[in-house]
Amino acid sequence: MNIIKDIIQTWSLNNKVTLFLLENIETDWLQAKINGQGRSIGEQFIHINNIRSFWINKVGEKVDLKRDKKYANDTQALAEALEKSSQRMSEVSFPIS
């Protein structure tokens, strides 16, 4: 049993599920807000990416992976940002894996 390998695989699976969810949401729904308030669905994905970017900068080298809310309705831009931040988060968290 290799706990680091298991954590990395779990992180990868989590990102795959996040991307699967994003890819299966109608583009029009990205603008929707629960009860008409708070972050839209697309802004929630931006938030996930930006929180990853925050932690990457705290524990690793300073890399700006943040995305502005203007990308919240662009499925491809969201997916690319989430892919990059997931990969970088994995590299920063477990640099010797």
MARGU-128956 format. One line per field, with one value per residue: residue in one letter; x, y, z of N, C-alpha, C in turn. Coordinates in Angstrom, 2 decimals, decimal comma. Layout:
N
rest <- (a / ...)
n.xx <- (X / ...)
n.yy <- (Y / ...)
n.zz <- (Z / ...)
ca.xx <- (X / ...)
ca.yy <- (Y / ...)
ca.zz <- (Z / ...)
c.xx <- (X / ...)
c.yy <- (Y / ...)
c.zz <- (Z / ...)
This chain:
97
rest <- (m / n / i / i / k / d / i / i / q / t / w / s / l / n / n / k / v / t / l / f / l / l / e / n / i / e / t / d / w / l / q / a / k / i / n / g / q / g / r / s / i / g / e / q / f / i / h / i / n / n / i / r / s / f / w / i / n / k / v / g / e / k / v / d / l / k / r / d / k / k / y / a / n / d / t / q / a / l / a / e / a / l / e / k / s / s / q / r / m / s / e / v / s / f / p / i / s)
n.xx <- (0,85 / 0,64 / 0,42 / 0,78 / 0,67 / -1,97 / -3,37 / -2,73 / -3,93 / -6,58 / -6,95 / -6,69 / -8,88 / -10,96 / -10,69 / -11,28 / -13,97 / -15,01 / -14,48 / -16,01 / -18,56 / -18,66 / -18,45 / -20,86 / -22,83 / -25,23 / -24,36 / -25,86 / -26,73 / -24,61 / -24,77 / -26,71 / -28,02 / -28,40 / -31,47 / -31,39 / -29,30 / -25,96 / -23,00 / -22,84 / -23,29 / -21,12 / -19,36 / -18,86 / -17,19 / -15,02 / -14,31 / -13,44 / -11,12 / -9,66 / -9,27 / -7,64 / -5,43 / -4,71 / -3,78 / -1,70 / 0,08 / 0,64 / 2,03 / 3,83 / 5,76 / 5,28 / 2,70 / 0,45 / -2,60 / -5,12 / -8,44 / -10,56 / -13,94 / -15,12 / -14,70 / -16,51 / -18,65 / -17,65 / -17,13 / -14,91 / -12,68 / -12,95 / -12,57 / -9,91 / -8,55 / -9,14 / -7,90 / -5,18 / -4,76 / -5,30 / -3,30 / -1,01 / -1,43 / -1,20 / 1,51 / 2,78 / 1,94 / 2,93 / 5,84 / 7,81 / 6,66)
n.yy <- (-1,19 / 2,13 / 5,15 / 7,78 / 7,43 / 6,52 / 8,81 / 10,63 / 9,33 / 9,48 / 12,24 / 12,74 / 11,27 / 12,72 / 15,16 / 14,29 / 13,62 / 16,15 / 17,46 / 15,84 / 16,43 / 19,19 / 19,02 / 17,87 / 19,63 / 21,78 / 24,51 / 26,86 / 26,63 / 27,33 / 29,95 / 30,01 / 30,60 / 29,43 / 29,83 / 32,34 / 33,86 / 34,49 / 32,69 / 31,85 / 28,71 / 28,36 / 30,20 / 28,87 / 26,81 / 28,37 / 29,34 / 26,96 / 26,48 / 28,83 / 28,65 / 26,42 / 27,56 / 29,48 / 27,81 / 26,48 / 28,58 / 29,07 / 26,79 / 26,12 / 27,23 / 30,60 / 30,88 / 32,09 / 30,96 / 31,73 / 32,54 / 34,89 / 35,98 / 36,38 / 34,18 / 32,34 / 31,32 / 29,84 / 26,80 / 25,35 / 26,96 / 26,87 / 24,10 / 23,78 / 25,43 / 24,11 / 21,64 / 22,41 / 23,55 / 21,37 / 19,54 / 21,01 / 21,32 / 18,69 / 18,22 / 20,07 / 19,30 / 16,70 / 16,42 / 14,47 / 12,25)
n.zz <- (0,00 / -0,93 / 0,25 / -0,73 / -3,50 / -3,65 / -2,78 / -4,81 / -6,99 / -6,14 / -6,13 / -8,88 / -9,85 / -8,65 / -10,02 / -12,61 / -12,32 / -11,73 / -14,18 / -15,86 / -14,94 / -15,60 / -18,42 / -19,03 / -18,45 / -19,67 / -21,72 / -21,45 / -18,85 / -17,26 / -16,51 / -14,63 / -11,34 / -8,05 / -6,58 / -7,67 / -6,65 / -5,33 / -6,47 / -9,92 / -11,71 / -13,48 / -12,31 / -9,95 / -10,81 / -11,64 / -9,14 / -7,85 / -9,36 / -8,78 / -6,01 / -5,92 / -7,21 / -5,32 / -3,19 / -4,47 / -4,82 / -2,17 / -1,24 / -3,19 / -6,03 / -7,18 / -9,28 / -11,53 / -11,89 / -11,78 / -12,86 / -14,40 / -13,76 / -16,21 / -17,78 / -16,97 / -18,41 / -20,44 / -21,46 / -22,51 / -21,79 / -19,02 / -18,55 / -19,45 / -17,63 / -15,21 / -15,68 / -15,85 / -13,28 / -11,66 / -12,41 / -11,72 / -8,98 / -8,12 / -8,74 / -7,07 / -4,53 / -4,24 / -5,01 / -5,49 / -6,53)
ca.xx <- (0,00 / 1,40 / -0,57 / 0,97 / 0,11 / -3,44 / -3,87 / -2,61 / -4,98 / -7,85 / -7,00 / -6,93 / -10,27 / -11,80 / -10,66 / -12,00 / -15,40 / -15,31 / -14,50 / -17,17 / -19,72 / -18,61 / -18,71 / -22,24 / -23,75 / -25,57 / -23,68 / -26,80 / -26,89 / -23,46 / -25,15 / -27,76 / -27,68 / -29,38 / -32,36 / -31,10 / -28,29 / -24,67 / -22,23 / -23,47 / -22,63 / -19,81 / -18,52 / -18,44 / -16,02 / -13,93 / -13,93 / -12,63 / -9,82 / -8,95 / -8,83 / -6,45 / -4,34 / -4,32 / -2,98 / -0,47 / 0,96 / 1,04 / 2,96 / 4,77 / 6,23 / 4,21 / 2,19 / -0,90 / -3,53 / -6,46 / -9,24 / -11,56 / -15,33 / -15,53 / -14,58 / -17,46 / -19,62 / -16,88 / -16,84 / -13,55 / -11,74 / -13,06 / -11,94 / -8,46 / -8,07 / -9,22 / -6,85 / -3,88 / -4,65 / -5,24 / -1,96 / -0,03 / -1,69 / -0,61 / 2,96 / 3,22 / 1,64 / 3,75 / 6,85 / 8,71 / 5,89)
ca.yy <- (0,00 / 3,37 / 6,19 / 8,92 / 7,02 / 6,49 / 10,19 / 11,20 / 8,72 / 10,04 / 13,62 / 12,63 / 10,85 / 13,86 / 16,12 / 13,70 / 13,76 / 17,58 / 17,73 / 15,13 / 17,26 / 20,39 / 18,66 / 17,41 / 20,72 / 22,61 / 25,81 / 27,87 / 26,47 / 27,90 / 31,27 / 29,85 / 30,75 / 28,81 / 30,86 / 33,63 / 34,63 / 33,83 / 32,41 / 31,01 / 27,40 / 28,61 / 30,88 / 27,85 / 26,16 / 29,36 / 29,36 / 25,76 / 26,73 / 29,91 / 28,15 / 25,61 / 28,50 / 30,05 / 26,84 / 26,25 / 29,69 / 28,97 / 25,69 / 25,95 / 28,47 / 31,54 / 30,71 / 32,64 / 30,12 / 32,26 / 32,95 / 35,91 / 35,54 / 36,49 / 32,85 / 31,45 / 30,74 / 29,21 / 25,44 / 24,96 / 27,71 / 26,32 / 22,78 / 23,96 / 25,98 / 23,05 / 20,66 / 22,98 / 23,71 / 20,03 / 19,01 / 21,77 / 21,00 / 17,37 / 18,37 / 20,84 / 18,55 / 15,48 / 16,65 / 13,32 / 11,10)
ca.zz <- (0,00 / -1,04 / 0,56 / -1,62 / -4,79 / -3,49 / -2,71 / -6,16 / -7,80 / -5,68 / -6,64 / -10,31 / -10,03 / -8,30 / -11,13 / -13,73 / -12,03 / -11,89 / -15,62 / -16,41 / -14,58 / -16,43 / -19,82 / -19,19 / -18,12 / -20,83 / -21,66 / -20,93 / -17,40 / -16,55 / -16,01 / -13,62 / -9,93 / -7,17 / -6,01 / -8,27 / -5,92 / -5,14 / -7,68 / -10,95 / -11,83 / -14,08 / -11,31 / -8,98 / -11,39 / -11,53 / -7,73 / -7,61 / -9,97 / -8,09 / -4,70 / -6,21 / -7,50 / -4,02 / -2,45 / -5,23 / -4,50 / -0,76 / -0,98 / -4,31 / -6,65 / -7,53 / -10,63 / -11,57 / -12,64 / -11,54 / -14,00 / -14,12 / -13,94 / -17,61 / -18,38 / -16,29 / -19,35 / -21,51 / -21,01 / -22,88 / -20,95 / -17,67 / -18,55 / -19,56 / -16,36 / -14,20 / -15,99 / -15,47 / -11,83 / -11,07 / -12,66 / -10,92 / -7,58 / -7,90 / -8,78 / -5,89 / -3,31 / -4,17 / -6,05 / -5,73 / -7,00)
c.xx <- (0,89 / 0,43 / -0,44 / 0,39 / -1,42 / -4,03 / -3,82 / -3,69 / -6,36 / -8,02 / -7,34 / -8,37 / -11,23 / -11,84 / -11,40 / -13,51 / -15,83 / -15,42 / -15,69 / -18,44 / -19,77 / -19,00 / -20,16 / -23,28 / -23,99 / -24,92 / -24,59 / -26,94 / -25,73 / -23,78 / -26,14 / -27,20 / -28,79 / -30,17 / -32,05 / -30,05 / -27,00 / -23,95 / -23,06 / -22,74 / -21,24 / -18,85 / -18,07 / -17,20 / -14,80 / -13,40 / -13,06 / -11,22 / -9,01 / -8,50 / -7,62 / -5,24 / -3,81 / -3,39 / -1,68 / 0,54 / 1,43 / 2,13 / 4,01 / 5,25 / 5,04 / 3,88 / 0,76 / -1,78 / -4,97 / -7,13 / -10,29 / -12,95 / -15,81 / -15,44 / -15,63 / -18,46 / -18,95 / -16,41 / -15,40 / -12,51 / -11,76 / -12,34 / -10,42 / -7,87 / -8,07 / -8,17 / -5,49 / -3,72 / -4,59 / -3,84 / -0,92 / -0,20 / -1,07 / 0,92 / 3,49 / 3,03 / 2,56 / 4,85 / 7,75 / 7,97 / 6,12)
c.yy <- (1,24 / 4,53 / 7,40 / 8,62 / 7,02 / 7,90 / 10,85 / 10,63 / 9,27 / 11,46 / 13,61 / 12,23 / 11,99 / 14,87 / 15,59 / 13,82 / 15,22 / 17,92 / 17,04 / 15,94 / 18,50 / 20,08 / 18,27 / 18,43 / 21,52 / 23,99 / 26,90 / 27,80 / 27,09 / 29,27 / 31,19 / 30,00 / 30,08 / 29,91 / 32,26 / 34,46 / 33,83 / 33,64 / 31,58 / 29,67 / 27,56 / 29,28 / 29,91 / 27,11 / 27,09 / 29,38 / 28,14 / 25,99 / 27,76 / 29,51 / 27,23 / 26,51 / 29,12 / 29,09 / 26,50 / 27,34 / 29,65 / 27,92 / 25,50 / 27,28 / 29,33 / 31,41 / 31,21 / 31,79 / 30,61 / 32,65 / 33,94 / 35,35 / 35,62 / 35,14 / 31,88 / 30,79 / 30,04 / 27,82 / 25,03 / 25,67 / 27,19 / 24,98 / 22,90 / 24,47 / 24,90 / 21,97 / 21,15 / 23,07 / 22,35 / 19,43 / 19,70 / 21,47 / 19,64 / 17,46 / 19,06 / 20,04 / 17,35 / 15,54 / 15,44 / 12,12 / 10,83)
c.zz <- (0,00 / -0,91 / -0,38 / -3,00 / -4,74 / -3,46 / -4,08 / -7,08 / -7,43 / -6,19 / -8,14 / -10,60 / -9,72 / -9,43 / -12,34 / -13,55 / -12,20 / -13,38 / -16,30 / -16,14 / -15,47 / -17,88 / -20,07 / -18,73 / -19,40 / -20,64 / -21,09 / -19,42 / -16,61 / -15,95 / -14,85 / -12,21 / -9,11 / -6,48 / -6,52 / -7,56 / -5,75 / -6,47 / -8,65 / -10,98 / -12,43 / -13,10 / -10,22 / -9,50 / -11,36 / -10,10 / -7,38 / -8,14 / -9,17 / -6,68 / -4,88 / -6,44 / -6,22 / -3,29 / -3,17 / -4,89 / -3,05 / -0,54 / -2,07 / -4,82 / -7,05 / -9,01 / -10,63 / -12,49 / -12,47 / -12,86 / -13,54 / -14,37 / -15,38 / -18,34 / -17,84 / -17,22 / -20,52 / -21,05 / -21,31 / -22,01 / -19,51 / -17,57 / -18,60 / -18,25 / -15,27 / -14,43 / -15,51 / -13,95 / -11,14 / -11,22 / -11,78 / -9,43 / -7,23 / -7,84 / -7,52 / -4,61 / -3,12 / -5,23 / -6,36 / -6,29 / -8,47)
